[in-house]
Amino acid sequence: MSFLPFPLNISVRKLIAAVIVLLVILLLTITFLYRSVFSQSASINEPVIFEIMPGSSLSAVADDLQQLEYIESAFTFKLLARWRGVQGAIRAGEYEISVGQSAAELLDKIVSGETIQYRVTLVEGWTFKQALEAIWSTENISTQLKDKSPQEISRLMNLDRENPEGLLFPDTYFFTKGETDLDLLARANRRLEQVLNNSWESRLGALPFESPYEALILASIVEKESAVNSERGHVSGVFVRRLESGMRLQSDPTVIYGMGDRYQGNITRSDLQEETDYNTYRISALPPTPIALAGLDSINATLNPLSSDYLYFVSRGDGSHQFSSNLEQHNQAVREFQLQSNGNDGQTDL
């Protein structure tokens, strides 16, 4: 007995059967597509790195991902990319594929360019040479400058000075694999220009600097003279007052810089008397270039020196300094603090 109001002929029955089969196939296909694209991959047990080389096509990337079993189906991966209209937007670089990451999430990552970031830190007080060595010792940086002189590097950086000393801002810089040393130097220089110009615009009144570059030179000396942030305004004030009154800066770090590789940890009286462009015991002005990378605190302290009558300072031996207003007080401080140190061999502070 049939439950239908009318009997079905064989052709109708076959059509219904075919439709049911097609619906089942469609449902299975949709289930497969959804699972292969949106479900979390179980093929990896820990994060892995996948690199897309420049110029790689969507098809090649999808095939590589499937071969490595990072996705289930290259076909569905390409289908999803074309459906989203991003088949030509794949970006080169290194990508971390997380445990359980779906193919759709991975596609989003490589289209947005969410590449792995590495980092290198340039430290306050470093010389340009030390900064370069730190960059060159960092993995995944492409080196272009190892056979270049400072003057050549300066030209490649498009600097308006032959000596690039001090023209980098000390900070932590993030980069992707393949970024060049020149790229990093250019970024560090742009950052310095931004910081220095901002500080210059907000500087304290009339100062003995004709340009931001001159302020940077003194900031580098302040950076090397004191590691105690609370002192930098006073250190800067001493130097500014000396410049204004025509006194020599008499800064040991400038002597050390002028000695170059000859410096072995000690300054002698003959070193203080040596004629170099950087020996501020012998020259009556700023040295020609910075002597180190100056940080934000030293730049701000230089452009906003603390008011006082201090003209001298000497190290206490613990990283801090004793400040004095006249030579008599200073000599007493030298006897109290500096001459207590063995092996000083005549080294003096201001």
ZILIN-V178454 format. One line per field, one symbol per residue. burial: I if it has 16 or more other C-alpha atoms within 10 Angstrom, else O. Layout:
burial->???
This chain:
burial->OOOOOOOOOOOOOOOOOOOOOOOOOOOOOOOIIOIIIOIIIOOIOOOOOIOIOOOOIIOOIIIIIIOOOIIIIIOIIIOIIOOOOOIOOIIIIIIIIIIIIIIIIIIOIIIOIOIIOOOIOIIIIIIIOOIIOOIIOOOIIIOOIOOOOIOOIIOOIOOOOOIIIIIIIIIOOOIOIOOIIIIIIIIIIOIIIOIIOOIIOOIOOOIOIOOIIIIIIIIIIIIIIIOOOOIIIIIIIIIIIIIOOOIIIIIIIIIIIIIOOOOOOOIOOOIIOIOIIIIIIIIOIIIOIIIIIIIIIIIIIIIIIIOOOIIIIIIIOOOIIIIIOOOOOIIOIIOOIIOOOOOOOOOIII
